[in-house]
Amino acid sequence: MKLCRYGQPGQEKPGVVDADGTIRDLSGVIADLTIDTMPQALAADVASLPAVEGSPRYGVPLKGIGKIVAIGLNYRDHAIESNLPIPTEPMMFMKALSSLSGPNDDVVLPKGSTHGDWEVELGVIIGKTCRYVSEDEALDKVAGYVLANDVSERFNQKQRGTQWSKGKGHDTFCPVGPWLVTPDEVGDAQALDMHLDVNGTRMQTGNTRTMIFNLRQLISYVSEYITLYPGDLLITGTPPGVGEGKKPEAIYLKAGDIMELGIEKLGTQRQNVVAWRHLGDGAIA
């Protein structure tokens, strides 16, 4: 099943996407889509739900994401293009919850941005507590999968000390959605094609089968160091083709650029890149 949240920021309603691609309104069944209300959403009779007219904005598909754990350099060719060693263990970092945004919302470059970059990634929504989880049990803890763009400001990430989060946690730097897709509909999440275009030019092409550390390994590994709770988001690395790695010269995001990305079975995103502006004091997600 494809679950979503739709509507203007701060006013999202829960929905489910039917077989024809129409959003059906779940607000008569649940108040919002959270990890706790997912069972009710999944049990709903989709055909009986009212259809949503038009093409509303998609929000972050799950309300109340607890934390975002990210994996760096999880595709061999991406590590090579980044001029960094091939990891012998998963490389972990955190993205701020305030970086969450809807899949088609503007990506706002931070003040003074010079090295904005893109990363199409498979995201995993955790459904059950993970603490020292074995690899054999890991996928049983998954509530669903999402498309994510791990947007980065490379100068802040790599030239401002050792804290990657400085370049990963800016507002709007984690577009998620359009849907949360349940494992039964995705099937083998380790065999999904993925792509990202900038201004209509293909930059990234990959498949989740080429991860250095697969999903079972990642969930198990992270759970040794950080307890993953229901509703947490784990993003799992990006294939080659990021702007930083382009030859003969790197390509970085600038205001006016358009990013379009997708992962098989998880939908697509489209973001306009804009110069910094004040986003207000409300939370996106």
C-alpha positions as a printed NumPy array, in Angstrom:
array([[  0.   ,   0.   ,   0.   ],
       [  1.103,   3.565,  -0.701],
       [  0.391,   5.898,   2.204],
       [  0.823,   9.668,   2.074],
       [  0.058,  13.02 ,   3.623],
       [ -1.259,  15.795,   1.419],
       [ -2.144,  19.462,   1.739],
       [ -0.429,  22.703,   2.63 ],
       [  2.43 ,  22.709,   5.17 ],
       [  1.075,  22.297,   8.66 ],
       [ -2.371,  21.313,   7.333],
       [ -1.622,  17.886,   5.847],
       [ -4.249,  15.171,   5.843],
       [ -3.587,  11.423,   5.702],
       [ -4.196,   9.599,   2.451],
       [ -3.714,   6.385,   0.564],
       [ -2.93 ,   6.143,  -3.141],
       [ -5.144,   3.642,  -4.962],
       [ -4.274,   1.411,  -7.904],
       [ -5.186,   4.187, -10.362],
       [ -2.89 ,   6.707,  -8.675],
       [ -5.741,   8.657,  -7.044],
       [ -5.296,   9.907,  -3.497],
       [ -8.057,   8.663,  -1.194],
       [ -8.754,  10.668,   1.955],
       [ -8.013,   8.783,   5.195],
       [ -8.986,  11.617,   7.544],
       [-12.272,   9.89 ,   8.37 ],
       [-10.298,   6.897,   9.61 ],
       [ -7.284,   8.497,  11.313],
       [ -6.425,  12.054,  12.316],
       [ -2.949,  11.879,  10.768],
       [ -0.526,   9.275,   9.473],
       [  1.89 ,   8.292,  12.238],
       [  3.649,   5.049,  12.988],
       [  0.941,   4.37 ,  15.605],
       [ -1.981,   4.93 ,  13.211],
       [ -0.459,   2.935,  10.337],
       [ -2.294,  -0.304,  11.264],
       [ -5.66 ,   1.489,  11.027],
       [ -4.654,   3.049,   7.723],
       [ -3.596,  -0.313,   6.308],
       [ -6.867,  -1.907,   7.383],
       [ -9.027,   0.726,   5.659],
       [-11.28 ,  -0.18 ,   2.725],
       [ -9.571,   1.934,   0.07 ],
       [-12.429,   1.757,  -2.44 ],
       [-14.857,   3.264,   0.087],
       [-12.68 ,   6.282,   0.852],
       [-13.465,   9.624,  -0.83 ],
       [-11.24 ,  10.554,  -3.759],
       [ -9.198,  13.747,  -3.476],
       [ -9.691,  16.105,  -6.397],
       [ -6.927,  17.929,  -8.215],
       [ -3.205,  17.569,  -7.619],
       [ -2.553,  18.578,  -4.015],
       [  0.887,  19.093,  -2.537],
       [  2.47 ,  16.02 ,  -0.971],
       [  3.956,  16.462,   2.488],
       [  6.427,  14.285,   4.352],
       [  4.53 ,  10.967,   4.257],
       [  4.819,  10.184,   7.973],
       [  4.068,  12.542,  10.842],
       [  6.378,  12.394,  13.848],
       [  9.617,  11.011,  12.444],
       [ 11.798,  10.666,  15.532],
       [ 15.28 ,  10.946,  14.07 ],
       [ 17.129,  10.675,  10.771],
       [ 20.153,   8.383,  10.669],
       [ 22.104,   8.543,   7.407],
       [ 24.723,   6.28 ,   5.857],
       [ 27.578,   7.803,   3.873],
       [ 29.635,   6.329,   1.035],
       [ 27.553,   3.153,   0.744],
       [ 28.102,   2.769,  -3.01 ],
       [ 31.658,   1.955,  -4.074],
       [ 31.798,   4.294,  -7.096],
       [ 30.437,   7.166,  -5.008],
       [ 33.233,   6.725,  -2.468],
       [ 35.748,   6.726,  -5.324],
       [ 34.332,   9.884,  -6.93 ],
       [ 34.425,  11.554,  -3.506],
       [ 38.151,  10.74 ,  -3.221],
       [ 37.521,   8.868,   0.015],
       [ 38.476,   5.329,   1.071],
       [ 36.019,   2.482,   0.504],
       [ 34.386,   2.007,   3.931],
       [ 35.118,  -1.193,   5.819],
       [ 32.197,  -0.435,   8.15 ],
       [ 29.071,   1.638,   7.505],
       [ 29.711,   5.368,   7.924],
       [ 26.96 ,   6.971,  10.008],
       [ 25.876,  10.566,  10.499],
       [ 22.702,  12.38 ,  11.538],
       [ 20.486,  14.804,   9.662],
       [ 18.413,  17.318,  11.577],
       [ 14.666,  16.779,  11.793],
       [ 14.335,  20.411,  10.732],
       [ 15.763,  19.422,   7.336],
       [ 12.619,  17.442,   6.475],
       [ 10.454,  18.788,   3.657],
       [  7.868,  17.575,   1.195],
       [  9.019,  15.796,  -1.973],
       [  8.251,  18.689,  -4.316],
       [  8.874,  21.627,  -2.01 ],
       [ 11.573,  24.153,  -2.848],
       [ 15.105,  23.332,  -1.733],
       [ 16.407,  26.523,  -0.122],
       [ 20.159,  27.024,  -0.299],
       [ 21.703,  28.287,   2.946],
       [ 23.234,  31.736,   3.163],
       [ 26.465,  31.917,   1.186],
       [ 26.007,  28.482,  -0.371],
       [ 28.693,  27.576,  -2.905],
       [ 28.752,  23.758,  -2.923],
       [ 25.139,  22.55 ,  -2.922],
       [ 24.792,  18.924,  -4.035],
       [ 22.252,  16.158,  -4.57 ],
       [ 21.955,  12.517,  -3.477],
       [ 19.054,  10.215,  -4.389],
       [ 18.617,   7.663,  -1.596],
       [ 16.431,   4.794,  -0.453],
       [ 14.89 ,   5.577,   2.924],
       [ 13.717,   2.996,   5.45 ],
       [ 10.96 ,   3.763,   7.955],
       [ 11.48 ,   1.697,  11.097],
       [  8.365,  -0.062,  12.393],
       [  9.634,  -1.868,  15.508],
       [ 12.313,  -1.022,  18.044],
       [ 15.786,  -2.051,  16.873],
       [ 18.432,  -2.652,  19.552],
       [ 21.182,  -5.157,  18.749],
       [ 19.029,  -6.614,  15.999],
       [ 20.427,  -9.564,  14.051],
       [ 20.721,  -9.342,  10.278],
       [ 18.198, -12.183,   9.96 ],
       [ 15.601, -10.168,  11.886],
       [ 16.386,  -6.749,  10.461],
       [ 13.867,  -6.539,   7.617],
       [ 11.08 ,  -7.679,   9.959],
       [ 11.497,  -4.314,  11.702],
       [ 10.7  ,  -2.262,   8.568],
       [  7.365,  -0.433,   8.305],
       [  7.976,   0.842,   4.785],
       [ 10.246,   2.53 ,   2.286],
       [ 10.476,   6.102,   1.014],
       [ 12.336,   8.106,  -1.598],
       [ 14.702,  10.715,  -0.129],
       [ 17.08 ,  13.374,  -1.419],
       [ 20.053,  13.802,   0.915],
       [ 20.831,  17.372,  -0.144],
       [ 24.24 ,  18.607,   1.008],
       [ 26.289,  21.768,   1.209],
       [ 29.723,  20.227,   0.611],
       [ 31.783,  23.186,   1.843],
       [ 30.028,  23.161,   5.209],
       [ 30.202,  19.36 ,   5.279],
       [ 33.91 ,  18.974,   4.584],
       [ 35.673,  22.291,   5.072],
       [ 34.164,  23.394,   8.378],
       [ 35.753,  20.742,  10.58 ],
       [ 34.81 ,  17.093,  10.95 ],
       [ 31.07 ,  17.386,  11.53 ],
       [ 29.213,  16.281,   8.398],
       [ 25.946,  17.393,   9.954],
       [ 26.968,  21.025,   9.33 ],
       [ 26.447,  20.46 ,   5.609],
       [ 23.594,  17.965,   5.838],
       [ 21.124,  19.484,   8.259],
       [ 20.088,  22.756,   6.617],
       [ 16.372,  23.483,   6.299],
       [ 14.745,  21.687,   3.316],
       [ 17.794,  19.394,   2.874],
       [ 15.821,  16.166,   3.358],
       [ 12.876,  15.983,   0.951],
       [ 10.973,  12.74 ,   1.64 ],
       [  8.116,  11.067,  -0.22 ],
       [  5.747,  11.254,  -2.011],
       [  4.672,   7.97 ,  -0.43 ],
       [  5.488,   5.542,   2.315],
       [  5.295,   2.202,   0.511],
       [  4.789,  -0.955,   2.542],
       [  7.275,  -3.826,   2.204],
       [  4.721,  -6.174,   0.612],
       [  4.227,  -3.742,  -2.277],
       [  7.933,  -3.003,  -2.729],
       [  9.048,  -6.623,  -2.728],
       [ 12.823,  -6.862,  -2.938],
       [ 14.049,  -3.451,  -1.788],
       [ 17.558,  -4.538,  -2.712],
       [ 16.759,  -4.46 ,  -6.444],
       [ 15.344,  -0.991,  -7.124],
       [ 16.47 ,   1.291,  -9.947],
       [ 17.203,   4.868,  -8.939],
       [ 17.989,   8.077, -10.807],
       [ 18.409,  11.833, -10.449],
       [ 18.411,  14.608, -13.082],
       [ 19.431,  18.253, -12.767],
       [ 17.924,  20.632, -15.317],
       [ 16.899,  17.663, -17.464],
       [ 20.381,  16.083, -17.56 ],
       [ 20.837,  12.643, -16.021],
       [ 23.352,  12.865, -13.186],
       [ 22.797,   9.692, -11.173],
       [ 21.814,   6.207, -12.293],
       [ 22.001,   3.278,  -9.921],
       [ 20.356,   0.303,  -8.3  ],
       [ 20.055,  -0.568,  -4.634],
       [ 21.632,  -3.963,  -5.324],
       [ 25.035,  -2.258,  -5.591],
       [ 25.141,  -1.043,  -1.968],
       [ 28.356,  -1.94 ,  -0.174],
       [ 26.352,  -2.789,   2.952],
       [ 22.833,  -4.078,   2.315],
       [ 19.721,  -3.133,   4.249],
       [ 19.923,  -6.091,   6.631],
       [ 23.507,  -5.21 ,   7.466],
       [ 22.765,  -1.508,   7.887],
       [ 19.811,  -1.915,  10.235],
       [ 21.698,  -4.455,  12.333],
       [ 24.856,  -2.331,  12.431],
       [ 23.149,   0.939,  13.336],
       [ 21.182,  -0.792,  16.096],
       [ 24.465,  -1.648,  17.847],
       [ 25.174,   2.037,  18.38 ],
       [ 21.844,   3.853,  18.188],
       [ 18.485,   2.418,  19.194],
       [ 16.088,   2.807,  16.292],
       [ 12.507,   3.424,  17.375],
       [  9.266,   3.065,  15.413],
       [  8.955,   6.052,  13.103],
       [ 12.682,   6.678,  12.746],
       [ 14.091,   7.205,   9.241],
       [ 17.271,   5.527,   7.984],
       [ 18.618,   6.777,   4.652],
       [ 21.029,   4.373,   3.062],
       [ 23.524,   6.085,   0.752],
       [ 23.664,   7.273,  -2.835],
       [ 25.019,   5.891,  -6.114],
       [ 27.692,   7.725,  -8.134],
       [ 26.945,  10.91 , -10.037],
       [ 26.884,  13.605,  -7.382],
       [ 27.944,  17.093,  -8.392],
       [ 31.092,  17.034,  -6.294],
       [ 32.395,  14.072,  -8.291],
       [ 31.795,  15.427, -11.801],
       [ 34.813,  15.605, -14.111],
       [ 36.642,  17.622, -15.268],
       [ 34.997,  20.081, -12.876],
       [ 32.497,  19.698, -10.077],
       [ 28.945,  20.946, -10.645],
       [ 27.103,  22.55 ,  -7.744],
       [ 23.52 ,  23.637,  -7.257],
       [ 22.505,  27.239,  -7.808],
       [ 19.238,  29.117,  -7.565],
       [ 17.046,  28.308, -10.565],
       [ 18.153,  24.676, -10.883],
       [ 15.586,  21.881, -10.914],
       [ 16.206,  18.452,  -9.407],
       [ 14.074,  15.49 , -10.511],
       [ 14.625,  12.088,  -8.955],
       [ 12.982,   8.746,  -8.458],
       [ 13.282,   5.202,  -7.184],
       [ 11.397,   2.324,  -8.75 ],
       [  8.073,   1.672,  -6.915],
       [  8.615,   4.643,  -4.572],
       [  7.586,   7.5  ,  -6.845],
       [  9.353,  10.663,  -7.951],
       [ 10.303,  14.094,  -6.62 ],
       [ 10.826,  17.474,  -8.259],
       [ 12.444,  20.375,  -6.432],
       [ 13.149,  23.938,  -7.489],
       [ 16.397,  25.211,  -6.006],
       [ 16.036,  28.722,  -4.62 ],
       [ 18.228,  31.255,  -2.839],
       [ 18.016,  31.533,   0.919],
       [ 14.877,  33.006,   2.336],
       [ 13.334,  33.022,   5.778],
       [ 11.102,  29.967,   6.08 ],
       [  9.142,  31.067,   9.113],
       [  9.14 ,  29.467,  12.533],
       [  6.772,  26.57 ,  11.922],
       [  7.933,  22.973,  11.597],
       [  7.653,  21.372,   8.146],
       [  6.95 ,  17.875,   9.446]])
